[in-house]
Amino acid sequence: MTARFAVPLPATAKLGESGTAKRAVMVVAQADSPEALAMGRGLAAELGVRAVAVSVRELGSFAGVTALLDRAGQGRVIGVMDDASAVIFQQIAAARGAGLVMDAHRRIGAASLVSFAINT
């Protein structure tokens, strides 16, 4: 499967609030989920960046998510992961002042995935 069904995240990921400014983008994909990893890699390829593959253990910990957000700096993070990991990631990001830009739920076979974009 390709990540083409994930649009419009790639279309909006490089745009600022005005619709014109470029933002640094980091794509985070859940490494334990083949579907999330494939979707994340597809999105990253469309954006010309490398996906960061992260284990569910890191996505479920404050330290793991904080390290990813620190690594992203002042840019946009696009995440592709299971529902529970997405809730944890988004809540930690929100507690640090990040704003959710877009959130989409997808079912690929038996996998239930969330793709989202946040401004850090």
Number of C-alpha atoms within 10 A of each C-alpha: 9 12 18 12 11 18 10 11 19 20 12 15 26 18 16 15 12 7 9 9 9 15 16 16 26 24 25 27 30 28 18 15 19 12 25 26 21 19 26 29 23 21 30 22 15 14 18 10 14 17 25 18 18 19 16 18 12 17 24 16 15 14 12 16 22 17 12 19 22 10 11 18 14 14 20 26 26 25 28 33 31 23 16 14 23 21 15 16 23 20 16 18 22 15 9 12 11 19 15 17 16 15 15 13 14 15 10 10 7 7 15 15 24 20 23 22 24 20 25 18
